[in-house]
């Protein structure tokens, strides 16, 4: 650990009683507690008992994944005629910024208040194989509307790739031994990007119509998850990027997740072109709060981002950032409860 490797924890609160906890390791959301229709605050994320657990276990429970979230095939790409090789940590592929990406480092504290915390990180040229120095600043704000706003800003001194995202696992049951298969999900996307057996996009942009990937109308996550469909067999569930409708760089609603048993609903907003829905297919055997053993589908991630492996597909939106440009990922998770 360097001199900046000191673990700090923050609890953000609004006047409705909602709470969000954040630590500076991985700029990680360690807890989101929402006021339910009746009773005490309810935890809606998977996680661990202590802040130290996150630094020791080095998982993707709530951090910022970057520089580039999701997968880059073989960890290889060409930028301005030069070939770069990234560190690989997902078989032969690069995942979530590499083995020591932004989710695995200490961020510096820039400021904090009762409902907001600002963190920053200097990602040096060559880190995990990426070119260029990148300075990233992010802000978590707990709004009075019971929304958690996540804003990631970044600049660079040389052409590089940028595509970070928040990686929270959600479960709206009070007891997280219940899976999310009964949660109802809606994604505002007519298309998705199919992937191969290693979950690398093929480059195709395919219609969701007449497939288990269709969440245009709200349905349970489990309704089609075991369908005889190659995309679901490859991933043992959902681990795919949806091509969001009406993309123009502006913030708009992109998804809804609801649990009728608890009365909790989360509406997701973003300015990004895609959303990765991961249904927690590999959570089996992981240990969470109070020694609880998670099972497959114990949590679901809704990661707003550019498309996976975008740098290697000319028909995907660019994830290249150049000097003088500013990258902004603005995402909001807004919670509503009803009896």
Residue pairs with C-beta under 8 A, 6 or more apart in sequence:
1 106
2 106
4 106
4 108
5 106
6 24
6 106
7 23
7 24
7 25
7 51
7 52
7 55
7 106
8 23
8 24
8 109
9 21
9 22
9 23
9 30
9 51
10 21
10 22
10 23
10 112
10 117
11 19
11 20
11 21
12 19
12 20
12 21
12 22
12 114
12 115
12 116
12 117
12 140
12 141
12 142
13 19
13 114
13 115
13 142
14 115
14 142
14 143
14 144
14 146
15 144
16 35
16 144
16 146
17 35
17 41
18 32
18 33
18 34
18 35
18 41
18 142
18 146
18 335
19 31
19 32
19 33
19 41
19 142
20 29
20 31
20 32
20 33
20 140
20 142
20 148
21 29
21 30
21 31
21 32
22 28
22 29
22 30
22 117
22 119
22 140
23 30
23 51
23 54
23 55
24 106
24 107
24 108
24 109
24 119
25 51
25 54
25 55
25 63
25 105
25 106
25 107
26 54
26 62
26 63
26 64
26 102
26 103
26 104
26 105
26 107
27 63
27 64
27 102
27 107
27 119
27 121
27 138
28 54
28 61
28 62
28 63
28 64
28 103
29 45
29 62
29 63
29 140
29 148
29 166
29 168
30 45
30 47
30 48
30 51
30 54
30 61
30 62
31 43
31 45
31 47
32 43
32 44
32 45
32 148
32 168
32 333
32 335
33 41
33 42
33 43
33 44
34 41
34 42
34 44
34 146
34 264
34 335
34 337
35 41
35 42
35 146
35 337
36 42
36 174
36 262
36 263
36 264
36 337
37 263
37 337
37 338
37 339
38 339
42 172
42 174
42 262
42 264
43 176
43 289
44 170
44 171
44 172
44 264
44 266
44 335
45 61
45 62
45 168
45 169
45 170
45 171
45 299
46 61
46 169
46 170
46 171
46 176
46 283
46 288
46 289
46 294
46 298
46 299
47 54
47 61
47 62
47 169
47 288
47 289
48 54
48 57
48 61
48 288
48 289
49 289
49 290
54 61
54 62
54 63
58 103
58 104
59 286
60 96
60 103
60 167
61 167
61 168
61 169
61 288
62 166
62 167
62 168
62 169
63 102
63 103
63 104
63 166
63 167
64 102
64 103
64 138
64 152
64 164
64 165
64 166
64 167
65 96
65 97
65 101
65 102
65 103
65 164
65 165
65 166
65 167
65 303
66 96
66 97
66 101
66 102
66 103
66 123
66 136
66 152
66 162
66 163
66 164
66 165
67 97
67 101
67 102
67 123
67 127
67 128
67 130
67 134
67 160
67 161
67 162
67 163
67 164
68 94
68 96
68 97
68 130
68 161
68 162
68 163
68 164
68 311
68 319
69 96
69 97
69 163
69 164
69 165
69 167
69 276
69 303
69 305
70 95
70 96
70 163
70 165
70 241
70 276
70 303
70 305
70 308
70 309
71 90
71 93
71 94
71 95
71 198
71 199
71 200
71 308
71 309
72 86
72 93
72 94
72 308
72 309
72 311
72 312
73 93
73 198
73 200
73 309
73 312
74 88
74 92
74 93
74 94
75 85
75 86
75 87
75 88
75 92
75 93
75 94
75 98
75 129
76 83
76 84
76 85
76 86
76 312
77 83
77 84
77 86
77 161
77 311
77 312
78 84
79 131
79 159
79 160
79 161
79 311
79 320
80 159
82 131
84 129
84 130
84 131
85 129
86 94
86 98
86 128
86 129
86 130
87 94
87 98
87 99
87 100
87 128
87 129
88 94
88 98
89 95
89 96
89 98
89 99
91 198
92 198
93 198
93 200
94 128
94 129
96 103
96 167
97 103
97 128
97 164
98 128
98 129
99 128
100 127
100 128
101 128
102 121
102 123
102 136
102 164
103 167
105 121
107 119
107 120
107 121
107 138
108 119
108 120
108 121
109 117
109 118
109 119
110 118
110 119
110 120
110 137
111 117
111 118
112 118
115 141
115 142
115 143
116 139
116 140
116 141
116 142
117 139
117 140
118 137
118 138
118 139
119 137
119 138
119 139
120 135
120 136
120 137
120 138
121 135
121 136
122 133
122 134
122 135
123 130
123 133
123 134
123 135
123 136
124 133
125 131
125 132
125 133
125 157
125 158
130 160
130 161
131 158
131 159
131 160
132 156
132 157
132 158
132 159
132 160
133 156
133 157
133 158
134 154
134 155
134 156
134 160
134 162
134 321
135 154
135 155
135 156
136 152
136 153
136 154
136 164
137 152
137 153
137 154
138 150
138 151
138 152
138 153
139 149
139 150
139 151
140 148
140 149
140 150
141 148
141 149
141 151
142 148
142 149
143 149
143 332
143 334
145 334
146 334
146 335
146 336
147 332
147 333
147 334
147 335
148 332
148 333
148 334
149 330
149 331
149 332
150 166
150 329
150 330
150 331
150 332
150 333
151 328
151 329
151 330
151 331
152 164
152 327
152 328
152 329
152 330
153 326
153 327
153 328
154 162
154 164
154 321
154 326
154 327
155 321
155 323
155 325
155 326
155 327
156 162
156 321
156 322
156 323
156 325
157 323
158 323
159 320
159 321
159 322
159 323
160 320
160 321
161 311
161 319
161 320
161 321
162 319
162 320
162 321
162 327
163 305
163 306
163 310
163 319
164 305
164 329
165 272
165 276
165 303
165 304
165 305
165 329
165 331
166 303
166 304
166 331
167 301
167 303
168 301
168 333
169 280
169 283
169 298
169 299
169 300
169 301
170 180
170 257
170 266
170 299
170 300
170 301
170 302
171 178
171 179
171 180
171 183
171 298
171 299
171 300
172 180
172 183
172 257
172 258
172 259
172 261
172 262
172 264
172 266
173 180
173 259
173 261
173 262
174 262
176 288
176 289
176 292
176 294
176 298
176 299
177 292
177 295
177 298
178 261
179 222
179 280
179 295
179 296
179 297
179 298
180 221
180 259
180 279
180 280
180 297
180 298
180 299
180 300
181 220
181 221
181 222
181 225
181 297
182 220
182 221
182 222
182 259
182 260
182 261
183 220
183 221
183 257
183 258
183 259
183 300
184 218
184 219
184 220
184 221
184 256
184 257
184 258
184 259
184 260
185 215
185 218
185 219
185 220
185 221
185 255
185 256
185 257
185 258
185 277
185 300
186 215
186 216
186 217
186 218
186 219
186 255
186 256
186 257
187 215
187 216
187 242
187 244
187 254
187 255
187 275
187 277
188 216
188 244
188 245
188 246
188 253
188 254
188 255
189 208
189 215
189 216
189 242
189 243
189 244
189 245
189 254
189 275
190 207
190 208
190 209
190 216
190 243
190 245
191 205
191 206
191 207
191 208
191 242
191 243
192 205
192 206
192 208
192 213
192 240
192 241
192 242
192 243
193 201
193 202
193 203
193 204
193 205
193 206
193 240
193 241
193 243
193 274
193 307
193 308
193 316
194 201
194 202
194 204
194 206
194 231
194 240
195 201
195 202
195 231
195 234
195 235
195 239
195 240
195 308
196 202
196 234
197 234
199 234
199 235
199 239
199 308
200 308
200 309
201 241
201 307
201 308
201 309
201 313
201 316
203 313
203 315
203 316
205 243
205 315
206 213
208 214
208 215
208 216
208 242
211 229
211 231
212 224
212 225
212 227
212 229
212 231
212 232
213 231
213 240
213 242
215 242
215 255
215 277
218 256
218 258
221 238
221 279
221 297
221 300
222 297
224 232
225 232
225 237
225 238
225 279
225 297
226 232
231 240
232 238
235 281
236 281
236 282
236 296
237 279
237 280
237 281
237 296
237 297
238 277
238 278
238 279
238 281
239 276
239 277
239 278
239 279
239 281
240 276
240 277
241 274
241 275
241 276
241 305
241 307
241 308
242 274
242 275
242 276
242 277
243 273
243 274
243 307
244 254
244 270
244 272
244 273
244 274
244 275
246 252
247 272
247 273
247 317
249 271
250 271
251 269
251 270
251 271
251 330
251 332
252 269
252 270
252 271
253 267
253 268
253 269
254 268
254 269
254 270
254 275
254 304
255 267
255 268
255 275
255 277
255 302
256 265
256 266
256 267
256 268
257 265
257 266
257 268
257 300
257 302
258 264
258 265
258 266
259 265
262 337
263 337
263 338
263 339
264 335
264 336
264 337
265 335
265 336
265 337
265 338
266 333
266 334
266 335
266 336
267 333
267 334
267 336
268 275
268 302
268 304
268 331
268 332
268 333
268 334
269 331
269 332
269 334
270 304
270 329
270 330
270 331
270 332
271 328
271 329
271 330
271 331
272 304
272 305
272 306
272 329
272 331
273 306
273 307
273 317
274 304
274 305
274 306
274 307
274 317
275 302
275 303
275 304
275 305
276 301
276 302
276 303
276 305
276 308
277 300
277 301
277 302
277 303
278 300
278 301
278 303
279 297
279 300
280 294
280 296
280 297
280 298
280 299
280 300
280 301
281 296
281 297
282 296
283 294
283 295
283 296
283 297
283 298
283 299
284 294
284 295
284 296
285 293
285 294
286 293
286 294
286 298
287 293
287 294
288 294
288 298
304 329
304 331
305 329
306 316
306 317
306 318
306 319
307 313
307 316
307 317
307 319
309 316
310 316
310 317
310 318
310 319
311 319
311 320
321 327
